[in-house]
C-alpha cells in the first residue's frame, strides 16, 4: 500500500504537471514526507479529490 501511494503521487504529478503539497506543511511536497511512505490519508485524498 505505501509504495503504491508514492507511485500514485508521482503519476498524479506527472499527469497534471503540478506538485502535491500537504495542508499541514504546505512548503513540503507529499512525496518527500515520511508519512507518504506509511500511507497518509491526506496525500491520498489530495490526489483523488481533484481527479473526479
N, C-alpha and C positions, 0 to 999 in steps of 0.2 A: 504494500500500500504506500509506504513512504517514498520509495523510489518512483512509483508511478505518479505521485503528486508533483515531484520535481520535474519529471518528464512532461507532465501536463502543463506546468507553469512555463517551461521552455517552449513548448509548441504554441501555447497561447501568445507568448511574447513575440514569437516569430511570425505568427499569422497576423497579428494586429499591429506589429511594429511599435510596441509600447513596452514599458517596464511595469510589472506588477509590484506595487508597494503596499505595505501594510498600513492599517488605520492607526495603530498604536505608535509605531515608529515610522513615520512617513518618509524619512530620509533613507531607510534601509529597504532594499529590494527583497521580496519574499524568497527568492531563490537563494539569497545569501543568509537568510535567517535559519538558525538551527531548528526552529520549530517546523519548518517545511520538511525537514528530514523525518521528523517524528509524526507528521501528519496533521498539520494545522488546519482547523476547520475554517478559519478566516481566510486563509490563502485559497482554499478550495472554493469558498463562496465568492471570492472576488474574481475568480476565473470563470465560474459558471454563470454568475448573475448577468454579466454583460454579453454572453453568447446568445442568450434567449431572445 
